[in-house]
Amino acid sequence: MKERFTSIFNHDSDSMPRVWTGKEDIRAITKMARSSSLKLLSVLAAIRLDDDTDTIGDTLVLALVDPKKGASKSTSLQDPLASSTWEEVPATKTLITPVQCKSLWNQFQRETEYTITQAIASQEANKRNNNWLPPPWAIAAMVVLGFNEFMTLLRNPLWLLLIFVSYLLLKALWVQLDIAGEFRNGALPGILSLSTKFLPTVTNLLRKLAEEGQRPATTTTDAHNNTSNPPQASHIIHGAVGTNSGFSSTASSEVTRENEAEYTSPSRHDKDL
């Protein structure tokens, strides 16, 4: 019975371990687990070799799970589990008497009470950890008393910018320090752990900000180097053009020499004549 109760109480319908986040109905889950354990007790109470029907299950439910409902339906004030035999069940087929069933059920409730208490405590702890907002009356008081400060912020938008930057820094520190996780173990251990992690986290955050600030400077230097490379390419192009012009000048000089030789050759032929 304890194993049946623990299996149903600590696991959901998909046989996955149950996490007490605060949204679960512990009362309904407890009632379902106890009803399943009570059915197991009713099966073990008597031997059923044939298809005989009995009222052991209904009697246990009315007497142990819903005693008020059973008292309203019963005509007599006598406890249905105060006898040593079951109705419509012979003594030779009885394994657990009604009195023994009541004693076993009381022992079962005492031994499973600790599991229910632990679930309730875990649920309350999760609710406290997830509820960081102040109570409604405190929020109303802050709105009423901070009206003048709110009007000051509207008149001077620079304060809004300062508050926004401060919020970003505090949010980064909140994530880096994992404040919600540190305070799960208690206030004093959380404060001690944060005191040792505060300065290293701030230095790391400032270092990251400095690195982010240096990145645009490196990109501008790279762009400047890229813009300075085209003049070098232009020098190379001018050099290539100069060599081509040199070759063209030499070719033109050779052509002129050949033409002069052609013009001078007829004069020599005339002199010979």
LINSULHU-V431173 format. One line per field, one symbol per residue. phi: phi as a letter, one per 20 degrees, with the letter a starting at -180 (. if undefined). A space follows every 50 residues. Layout:
# LINSULHU-V431173
phi->???
This chain:
# LINSULHU-V431173
phi->.ffffffffecefemegedeeoeeeffffffffffffffffffefbeced efdbdfffffffedecffffffefedefffdeddcefmcfffdedcfgff fffffffffffefffffffffffffffffedefffgfffffffffeffff fffffcffffffffffffffffffffelffffefepfffffffffedfff fffffffffffffefffffffffffffffggfffffffffffffffffff fffffffffffffffffffffff
